[in-house]
Amino acid sequence: MTAVEVRNLSKNYPLSGSQLTRLRHVFAPGKAHFDEGLWALRDVTFSVERGEAFGIIGANGSGKSTLLQMIAGILRPTSGSVQVEGRLSALLELGSGFSPEFTGRDNVYLNASLLGLSRSEVDARFDRIERFAEIGAFIDQPIKTYSTGMVLRLAFAVVAHVDPDILIVDEALAVGDISFRQRCMRKIHDLRSHGATLLFVSHETSDVKALCERCLWLQNGVVQELGAADDVVAKYLNATLQREIKQRETSRGQVPGAKRTDAVPKNTSEPDANFATPFGAGFQGRRFGDGRATILDGVLTGASGQPVRQLTPLEPVVVRIRFRANAPVDSAIAGFLFRSGKGENIFGSNNARENYPLPPMQAGEISTVDFHWETPDLAPGAYSISLGIADGDLEQNAMCDYIEDAIAVTVGAESGVRGARGYFQLRCSAISIHRVATQ
C-alpha cells in the first residue's frame, strides 16, 4: 500500500517584489508569469510504500526542504499533487511549531496537538517524551532560553512519540551530539519495526544508506536519480567529486576536463595472477575519483595466502590493494573501509594513519599495499570492504579512485558472535570484581 504519492510536483517562487506581481500570483495563479520566478521544484514524481524508508539527497538549494514542506502540507504546490495516507509527523526546520515564549512543557502539548493528539493522549505520553528529551528542569523554562541542541531534543522527542504512520526528518539530526543521534537512530529503527514509513533528508550519506532502501537525488529542483539507495548515493558522490575537480582545475587556470599530457592509459596493465578479478564495468556506478591513480585490483586473503570470502573471527587476514599512478602522485594514501551490509562504517585504515608513507609516484608506476589485521569477533551477516587511493595527507587530500563495496565478505552463523550488541564483541582478557565492606 502506498503511503506517499507525489505526482508532477512543481513549486515556483516569484522573484519580483512589487505589490502588483504579488497580487497577480495570489488572485490569478493560473495566469501568473512563472518565467519571472524561481523554480524550486520541477515535475517531481515518486511514491513511497507503507513501511518503507525513503531517502532524499542533494546539495544545498536543490529543493529537498521545499519538497518535504509540500508533503507535510506546509507549502502549496504551484502544480502537481501530493497524496498522504496516515498520520504524518514531521521534524523540519528546527523548532518549527514551537513558541519561544512558552515553556518546553507547554510546547509539548502545543506541538502534539498540532500533530493530532488530544490532551489526554499527550498526558499518557508526556513522561516518555520528557525522558527521551533529557533536558531536565529546562522542561519548565521558555524555549527561548534553550540551546539549539535542547530544541532538537524536545522536537524529536515529540514527533517520535505521537505514533506516526509517516515520519519526516529533515537534516535536524546534524546538530545533535553523538549520544542523542544514536538514540534517535534507535528510535527510528523501532518506529520502522512497527510499520512506520520514513522520509529522511541528510547530507550524511552514510546515514541515508544505513536507514533507507530507496533514495531520490534532487539537483536544482529536478530529479537526477531514483532507485536503490546504494546506487543513487554513489552517483551523487561521484557527481559531487567531479564538480569539485572542475572547480579546482578552474581555480588553477586549467581547462576543466582537459586531458593530462603526463597521464598513461588506464587499462595498459594486465591483472596480477595473485589478485582477484580486476574491477570492471560492474563497479562503474560505485566508483569515483579524479583519475590520477587507478585501483587495478584488490583481494582479501587468509592465513594461507589464498583469497577468502568468509571470515572467521580472530584469524589473521590481509587486504591487498594494487594501484597505478596515471599522473604524478606526490603523497599516495591507500586505504580500506570495512562496512556492514547496511552500509555503516565499522572500521578501516590507511597507510598514512599507520605511519607508513609511500614515496612519490610517476605516471605509469604501480604499487602494492598490504594491510595485515586480525578479524574481530564479528556478528554473523554480510559485510563489504571499500578500497580507496587518495593524494595528500590525513587533513587534506584529493580522492583519486574509490571503489565502494569492492569486496563482498560474510561471517557465518557457525563462526560469528551470538548475542553481541552491535557488530562485534570485545574480548575481555579478565574481569575483576572488588567488594567493599560497608560500616
N, C-alpha and C positions, 0 to 999 in steps of 0.2 A: 504494500500500500504506500502511496506517495504522501510524504509529509509536507514537502515544499515544492511548488511548481512555479517556475519563472519562465515567462514567455515573452520574447522580443522586448525586453525591458530597456527603456532609454530614459535618460534624465538630462535636461538642458537647463543651464543657469544663464539668464540674460545678463550681459555684461554692462549694458547701458544703465546709468543711474538716474535717468530723467524720470520725472513723475509720469509723463505721457507713456513711456515704454513700460513702466511697471503696471499702469492701468491696463494697457493693451494685453499684457500677459495674464492679468487677473481675470479680466472680463471677456477676453476673446482668445483663449489659449489655442484654439484650433487654427486661428489665423495669425498666430504670433510668428515673427520673422526669426526662426531659430538659427538662421545663419549668422545672426548678430551675437549669439550666445556661445557658451562653452558647454560642450557635450561631456558630462562626467561619465555617462554610460551610453553605449550604443548597441542595441539589438542583442542583449544578453539572454541566452536561453539555456536552462538546465533544470533538472529535477533531482530531488533528494528523497530516497526511500526512508520509510519509518525505521528507526533504529540504526541508521547509517551515520557514520562520522564523515563529514564533508569539509575539506579544507579550501580556503581561498587565499591565494598568494599574489604578490605583485609589488612593484616599487611604490614609494610614497606618491600619492596623486593619481594612482591607477584606477580608482573608483571603488575600492573594496568597502570602505565605510559607507559610502553612498548606497551601495547595493544592500548592505545589511540593514541600513536605516529604512529602506523601502520595504524589505522583507518584514521588518518589525512594525511597519505601519507608521513610522515617524515622518517619512517623506512620501509625497505623492509622485508617482512616475509621470514623465511627460507623455510617454506612450508605453504600451505593453501592459502586462498583468502579472500579479503575484497572488498565488493561492496557498494558504497555510491551513493545515488540518491539525488541530490540537492546541493546547495551552503553550504559548511561547514566552520564554523568559530570556531577556537579553542584557548582557553586560557590554554596553557600547562605550560612549565617552565616559571617562572616569567621573563618577559622582553624578551622572545624569539621573534625574528623578529624585535627587536628594536636595533638601532645602538647607542652606548653610546656617540659617538661624535656628533650626530645630536641633534637638539633641539626637544622638545616634539612636536611642530607643524610639523616639517619635518618628524618625526617618525609616526605621524598620517597618513600622506599621503603615506609614505612608506609602513606601515603595511596594510593600507586599500587597496593599490594597489595589495599587495600580496594576499589579500583575494578576489580580483576580481573586485574592484570598479575602475571606471575611475576617472580622476581628477575632472571633473565636478560633479560627484556623491559625491565625498568627500567634495567638496565646499558646496554642498547643505546640508550636514550633519555636517559640522565642528562645527558650533555653538552649536548644541545639544551635540556633543561629548565633547566639552570644558566645557559646563555647567555641564554635568554629572560627569566629572573627578574632577572638583573643585580644581584645583591646581594653580589657579591664574596666576601671572606673570611668574611662572616657565614654562608655556607652551612655552616660547621663550628661555629657558635655556637648555643646553645639558643634556641628560638623565643621564649622569654620575654624575650630581650634585643632582639627585633625591634620596629621601629616598625609602626604599622598598615599603612602603605604597603608595607613589606617583606613582611609576612604576605600581603597581597593579591598581590604579585608572584609569590611562590612558589606560592601556592594556585592562581592562574590558570595558571601555567606547568605545573603537574602535570595539572590537569583537561584542558588543551588538548592535551596530548601523549600521551594514552592511546588515541588513535584512537577517540573516542566515536562511536557511532551517533546518540546523542541528547545534546546539551549543554544543561544548565540553568544560567543565570546570574541570580542574584537580587540586584540592587541593589549588588553588590560593586564594580563599576567606579566608583561615585560617589566613592570615597575615593582613587582613583588620580590621579597627576599627568597632565598633558595628553599628554606623550610616551608614557607607558605606556598610557593609554587608546587612543591611536591605534594602538599596536602590538597591543593586544587586539582592536580592531576589525578590523585587517588579518588577524589570526589567525582570527577568527570568519568573515570572508568566505572565507578559504582553506578552512576546515573545511566551509563550506556548498558551496563549489565541488566538493568531493569527496563530496557527498551527505549530509552530516550534518544532522540535524534540530536546530533551535534553539528553546528555550523561554526567553524573555527578559523579565525584570521590571525596570522602571526608572521613576523619576519624571521622567527626562529624555525627554519625549515625542518630541523630535526624533530621538533615537537609536532609539526604537521605530519611528518612521515610516521611518527610513533603513534599518533592518535587516529589518523584518517585513512580510509580505504581509497577514496577518490579525492581529486583536487581540481580546482579551477584556477587558471592563471590569467589574470587581467593585466592589460597594458594599454594605458591611455583610454580606459573605458571600454576596450574591445577584448573579447575572448581570444586568447592566443592558443591555449590548450585546455582540454578537458579529458580526464582519464584517470588511470591508476596513479596514486599519489607519488610513488617512487619515480615513475617515468616523467610526470609533469614537473616535479621538483628538480630533477636532473636537467631538464631542458631550460628551466628558469635560471638555474645556477650557471649553466653554460652561456646563456644569453647575457646574463649579468657580467660574467667574466669577460666576454668578448667586447662588451661596451666599455669596460674599464681599460682593456687593452687598447682600443681605439683612442680613448681619451688620453692615455699615457703616450701613445705614439704622436698624437697631435701636439701635446704639450712639449714634446722633444723636437718638434719640427719635422717629423717623419710623415710620409703619406700613409694614412690608415690602410692596412691590408696589403701594403706593398711587399713583394717577395724579397726575402733576405738573400743577399748575394753570398753570404757565408754559410748558408744552410745546405744540408745534403738531403736527398730524397728520403722520405720516411720509411720506405719499405725495401731498402737495399740490403738489409742484414737478414740472413736466414736464422730461424729459431734454433736455439741450442737443444741438443737431444736430451739434456738433463733437466729441461724445463717442461712445464705444461704447455698445452697448445697456446700459441700467441693470441692476443686479444684482437679479434676481427670485428666484422660488421655487427655482430650480436651485441657489442657493448657500445655502439655508436650513441645511443640515447643516454648512456650513463657515463659518458666520458667528456671531459672538457679540459682546456688549458691553452696557453699561448703558443704551444708547438715548439718551443726552443729545446725541449727534450721529450723523448718518447719512451714510454714503458714498453719494452719489446715482449716480455713475458714475465710470469711470476708463478711461484709454486709454494705450497706448504708441504714440508717433508717431516717424517717421523724420525725416530732414533736410528732406523736402518738406512735413512737417506732416501727412501722411496716416497713418492707423493702420497698424501693421505687425504681422505675426505671426511673421516670420522675421527673425532678427538677423544682421547682417553685422559681423564683428569690425572694430573701430577706427572705425566710423561713429557719428556723434552721434545720440542718441535722447532723447526726453522722456517721462517718466512724469507724467501729469497726473491729479490727484485733485480731484474736486468734491464738497463735502460741505455739509451743512446742520446748524445747531445746532437741536435740538429743545427745549433749555433753555439757560439761561446757561452758557457755557463760558469760564472765565477765561483759561486758557492752552492753547489748542489745539495739539496736536502731530500733524502729518500726516506719514506715512512710508510707505515701501515696503520689501519684503524680496524679494530675488532668490534663488530656490531651485532646486535640482536636481530632476530627475524622481523621485529617491528621497526628496525632502523635506528634503534637507540645506541649511542656510542657507549661502549663498555670500557675498553682500554685501547691503548696504542702507543707508538713511539716512533722516533726518527733518529737518524744518526747525529743530528745536531744536539738534540736533547740528551743523548747518551754520551756526548762529548767525543765523537769520532768524526772529525771534519773530513770532507772529501776535497782533493786537490782540484784546481780549476780544470775544466774540460773544454777541449776544442771541438769544433764541428766534426762529427764522424766517430768520435771516441765512444767506447762502450764501457760501462762499469757495472759491477755486480755487488749488491749489498745483502748480507745475510743477517737476520735478526734471530738470535737464539733465546728462547724463553720456555719456561715450564708451564704446561697447561693448568690453569686454575681449576678448582673444584666446581665445574660449571653445572648448572641445572640442565636437564635434558631439553633438547629442542634444536631448532635450526639457527645457524649463525652465518655471518659472512665476513670477509676481510676485504677492505678497500685499500687500494695502493695509490701512492702519490709521489710526484717529483716536483720540487719547487726550487727556486733560485733566490738566495738571500740569507736571512738569519731568522731566529725564532721570533723576533719582534716585527720584522717587516720582510715579506717575501712575495714573490710572484709565482703562481701555480703554472708549471709548465705542462704537466699531464696528470690527470686524476681519473682513476677508474673506480667507480662506485660499485661495491659488491662484486669485486673481481673474482674472488674465490669463495665458493659455497662450501660450508662445512656443517657437520651435525655432531651432536652429543647424544648417544643412545640412552634409553631409559635404564639399560642394564649397567651403564657406567657413570651416569650423571648423579648429581646430588638430589636426594629426595627431601622435600620439606624445607628447603632453604628459602629464606626470604630474599628476593632479588634474583640475580643471575648466577652468583657463585657464593660459595661458603668459605669463610675464613677459617683455616685450621689453626686452632689454638694449641701451642706446644704444651701449655699447662694452665690449670685453673687453681688459684689459691683462695681459700676461704679462711677468714680471720674472725673469730668470735670474741667480742669484747664483753667482759663481765661488767654488769651494772651494779652499783652500790644500792 
